[in-house]
């Protein structure tokens, strides 16, 4: 029962969390914090992207909730790069991360180039990533003040020893598999950069 509004003696003490060790393998659910930035020419619709007004960089602001194990319900926050005015590296890293997320979430080997796998690595829009579950490797970076913080920048895929180790150590999470259909996306992207392999799909979704 909640105590008197002006008496905090019976309030629970704050929880103090140590950093999760670098390299820890955990299943997570990723949600995207909408930043309200759209650029239909890039296929960025639905308000999911965020633009830094100072640097001009564009990214997805992601929150990851750990689903099971010692660190269950802990949250980790990271940015997924879409565009940097400094060059393509940040955006390419973001694309690689999303590819890994899709491989992990859908149980695909990174080397699987079958038509089914290629379809499973395509999304209809950023809405398909909002709520996706995958196996992640915990990293340690620094926040704006230079203090250490946990991050997630790598998705573990079925062809990794970490995937096998997670299962052998009693991990319960398993990939959902499959790919969303066009009708399943709540916010389909506006196509702008068609490809021969998938006409009408923006370049970032290939």
N, C-alpha and C positions, 0 to 999 in steps of 0.2 A: 504494500500500500504506500502511496506517495505521502511523504511527510508534509509538515507545514511549509508553506511557500517561502517563509523567511528563515527556516531552520534547516541547515544542510548537514547536521551532525549524523543523521541516519541515511544520508545519501551514499550510494556505493562509491568506492574508490575508483579513480580512473584506471583504465587498462593501459599499460605501457608495453608496446610491441617492439621487440628487437627485430632487426633486419632478418628477412628470410635468407638463408645462406645462398650465395651465388651458385647456380647450377642445379638447384632443386627442381625436380620435375613434378608439375601439378596440373590437373585438369582445371580449366577456367571457363567461365562464361563472359564473353565480351559484350559490353553495351557501349554505344556511341552517344556522347553528349553533343547534341546538335549545336552547331555554331552559327547557323543561319546563312552561310555563304553558299551561293549557287553559281555555277558557270556552265550553262548547258553546252557550250562549245567543247568543254572537256568531259561532258557526261556527268558532271557533279550536280545532282539535283536532290530534292527532298530536304534541303537545309542541313544536311549532316556535316558538311565541311566547315572548318573554321579558318578564317584568314587573320593573320597577325598584321595589324595596321601599321606597325613600325617597320617590320622587315619585309612584308609582302608575301611571306611564306604561307602556304595552305596545307592543312593537315586534318586528320581525324583525331578527335580527342576521345581516347578510349579508356574505359574502366573495366578491370578484370576482377571477377569475384572467384576465389578458389572454391572448388566444389566439394572436395573431400580431403581427408587426411589430417595431419597435425595442424595444418594452417587453414583448415576449412573456414570459410566466411571472411577471411582476410581479403582486403582489396588492394590492388596495385593499379597505378595509373601510368599510361604512356601515350606518346603521340605517334601517329602513323603518318609519315610524310607523303604529301601529294605533289608539292611544288616548292622549289626554292629558287629565288632569283640568283643565287650564287652558282647554280649549275644543276645538272640532272641527278647527282649522286643521291641526294636525300629522297627524291621521288622514286628513284630506282630501288633504294633500300625498302621504301614503303611497299612497292609492288612485290618485291621478293618476299616480304613478310606476309602480305595478304595471300600470295601463292602458297606459302607454307601453312597458313591458317586453313585454307581450303583443303589442302592435302591432308592435314591432320584431322579436320572435322569430318571429312568424307572418306577417311581410311585409304588414302591413295599414296602409293609410292611416288616419290618425286620423279622417278625415271619412267613412270607409266605414261606413255604418249598415245594410248588407245583412244579411239573416238569417244568412248564413254568417259575416260579420265579428262579429256580436253573439255568436254561439256561440263563436267563437274567443277572445273576451274573457272568457269564463266559465271558472272553474276548479272542480275538484271538491274541492280542499283545498290547503293550503299545500305539500303534497308535489309538486304540479304546478309549483311555482316552484323547487324544489330541483334544481339542475342545468340550469336553463334558460339558453340562450345568446341574447344580443342585442347590438346595437350601442349603445355607451355614450359619453357625453361626460364627460371627466374634469373635475372641479372641484377647487378648493382650499379647505379649511376649516381649522378649528383643533381640536386635540385638547384633552384635559382640562387640560393644562398651558399652553394658549395657543400652542403651537407649530403651525406650518403642517403640514398633512397632506393627502394626496389623498383625495378622496371621489367617489362616483358618486351623483348624484341626478337624472340625466336620461337617458332612453333615446331614441336617435335613430330616427325612423320613416321609412318610404319617401317621405313627402311633404316631407321636409326636404332643404335644399340640402346638409347635412352627409352625408346618406346617399349622394347622387349623387357628392359630392366624395370620399368614402371609396372608392367603386368606381372612379372615374376615376383615383385615385392608386394603383391596383393592389391594393386590398384584396381578399382572397380569400374572406372570410367571406360566407355567404349565409344568409338565414333558412330555418329548417326548414319553416315553414308548417304549417297545419292546427291542429286543437285536439285535446286528449286526450279520449278517451271515458271514460265512467264506469268501465269495467272497467280502464282504464290507470292510474288513480290508486292509489297504494299506501296512501294514508291519506285516504279520502273524508271530507269534513266532515260533521258532524252538523247538519242543517238546523235553523234556528230562526226565521228571518225571511223567510217566503215572499213571492214577488212574483207578480203576475199573469203577467208575461212568462215566469217560470221557477219555478213552484211548488216549494217545498221547498228553495230555494237560499238560503243566508245572504246578508244584505244586502251584506257586503263583497265577495262574489264576483260581484255583478251587473255 
